[in-house]
Amino acid sequence: MLEPESTLCGFPVSLDFAGQGTFQVFFDDLGNPIRLNVLEHSTGTLSANGIELRFASSDNQFFDFQNQTLAEVGLVFRYSGPGVGALLMDRGRLIWNIDASGEMVGPPTFEAGPHPELHGDLGGLCAALTP
């Protein structure tokens, strides 16, 4: 089950996707990782109640281990349906604090662009997946 979509919609929502990515690690003079750049492109299907929507993502993540930040830029995800276009799209720029292992800590420290999933605004998506 896909979260938070399943919980917020009140029924199981699943996501089946495939993609490819590039990953670059940058090291300091002592061989310690100081930055990680991740670029992933994915497509697939979001489904619930026998209804299928298209999924696409082109997400860029820039981890800065020295400043303990993560910048996320691009199309985090887009759900679209035939004949209706984009139903929900999360895109723009987010800056997060991260811990030493790269896990996000707390809410974003900067936000630009619509990020409906971050704010629990999935009503249109839930309606589109309701028969």
C-alpha positions as CSV (number, residue, x, y, z in Angstrom):
1,M,0.0,0.0,0.0
2,L,1.2,3.5,-0.9
3,E,1.3,6.0,2.0
4,P,0.0,8.5,2.8
5,E,-2.4,8.1,-0.1
6,S,-4.0,4.9,1.2
7,T,-4.6,6.3,4.7
8,L,-5.9,9.7,3.5
9,C,-8.2,8.1,0.8
10,G,-9.5,5.4,3.2
11,F,-8.8,2.5,0.8
12,P,-5.7,0.7,-0.5
13,V,-3.8,2.6,-3.2
14,S,-0.9,0.9,-4.9
15,L,1.9,2.1,-7.1
16,D,3.8,0.0,-9.7
17,F,6.7,1.8,-11.4
18,A,10.1,1.3,-13.0
19,G,12.8,3.8,-13.8
20,Q,16.4,4.5,-14.0
21,G,18.8,6.8,-12.2
22,T,22.2,8.2,-12.0
23,F,24.1,8.6,-8.7
24,Q,27.2,10.6,-8.1
25,V,29.2,10.6,-4.9
26,F,31.7,13.4,-4.2
27,F,34.5,12.8,-1.6
28,D,36.9,15.1,0.3
29,D,40.7,14.7,0.3
30,L,40.4,12.0,3.1
31,G,37.9,9.9,1.1
32,N,34.8,10.9,3.2
33,P,31.6,11.4,1.2
34,I,30.6,15.1,1.3
35,R,27.9,15.2,-1.4
36,L,25.6,12.9,-3.2
37,N,23.6,13.7,-6.3
38,V,20.7,11.5,-7.3
39,L,18.6,11.9,-10.5
40,E,15.8,9.4,-11.0
41,H,13.3,9.1,-13.9
42,S,10.3,6.8,-13.3
43,T,7.0,5.9,-14.9
44,G,4.3,3.6,-13.9
45,T,0.7,3.0,-12.7
46,L,-1.2,4.2,-9.6
47,S,-4.3,2.1,-8.9
48,A,-7.2,1.6,-6.6
49,N,-10.7,0.2,-6.8
50,G,-10.0,-1.1,-10.3
51,I,-9.1,2.4,-11.6
52,E,-5.6,3.1,-13.0
53,L,-3.8,6.4,-13.4
54,R,-0.4,7.1,-14.9
55,F,2.6,8.0,-12.7
56,A,5.7,10.0,-13.8
57,S,8.6,11.4,-11.9
58,S,11.8,13.2,-12.7
59,D,13.3,13.9,-9.3
60,N,16.7,15.4,-8.5
61,Q,18.1,15.1,-5.0
62,F,21.3,16.9,-3.8
63,F,22.6,15.7,-0.5
64,D,25.1,18.0,1.2
65,F,26.6,16.0,4.1
66,Q,28.8,18.8,5.4
67,N,25.8,21.2,5.8
68,Q,23.4,18.4,6.5
69,T,20.9,19.5,3.9
70,L,19.0,17.9,1.1
71,A,17.7,19.9,-1.9
72,E,14.9,18.2,-3.9
73,V,14.2,19.8,-7.3
74,G,12.0,18.8,-10.2
75,L,8.9,16.7,-10.6
76,V,8.6,14.6,-7.5
77,F,5.5,13.0,-9.0
78,R,2.6,13.5,-11.4
79,Y,-0.6,11.4,-11.4
80,S,-2.7,11.7,-14.6
81,G,-5.6,10.1,-16.1
82,P,-6.8,9.6,-19.7
83,G,-8.9,12.5,-20.9
84,V,-8.4,14.5,-17.7
85,G,-4.7,15.3,-17.7
86,A,-2.8,15.9,-14.4
87,L,-4.8,15.1,-11.3
88,L,-2.1,15.7,-8.8
89,M,1.4,17.1,-9.3
90,D,4.2,17.7,-6.8
91,R,7.0,19.8,-8.2
92,G,9.3,22.7,-7.5
93,R,12.0,22.9,-4.8
94,L,12.3,21.7,-1.2
95,I,15.2,22.0,1.2
96,W,15.3,19.6,4.1
97,N,17.7,19.2,7.1
98,I,19.1,15.7,7.2
99,D,20.9,13.7,9.8
100,A,24.4,12.1,9.4
101,S,22.8,9.1,7.6
102,G,21.0,11.3,5.1
103,E,17.5,10.9,6.5
104,M,15.2,13.9,6.5
105,V,14.7,15.6,9.9
106,G,11.6,17.7,10.5
107,P,9.7,19.8,8.0
108,P,11.3,21.4,5.0
109,T,13.2,24.6,5.7
110,F,12.4,26.0,2.3
111,E,9.5,25.3,-0.1
112,A,8.7,26.6,-3.6
113,G,6.1,25.2,-5.9
114,P,3.0,23.1,-5.1
115,H,3.7,20.1,-2.8
116,P,0.2,18.7,-2.2
117,E,1.2,15.4,-0.7
118,L,3.4,17.2,1.8
119,H,0.3,19.1,3.0
120,G,-2.1,16.2,2.8
121,D,-4.1,17.7,-0.1
122,L,-5.1,14.5,-1.9
123,G,-8.8,15.0,-2.2
124,G,-8.8,15.2,-6.0
125,L,-6.7,12.1,-6.3
126,C,-9.0,10.2,-3.9
127,A,-12.0,11.3,-5.8
128,A,-10.5,10.1,-9.1
129,L,-9.8,6.7,-7.6
130,T,-13.3,6.3,-6.2
131,P,-15.7,4.4,-8.5
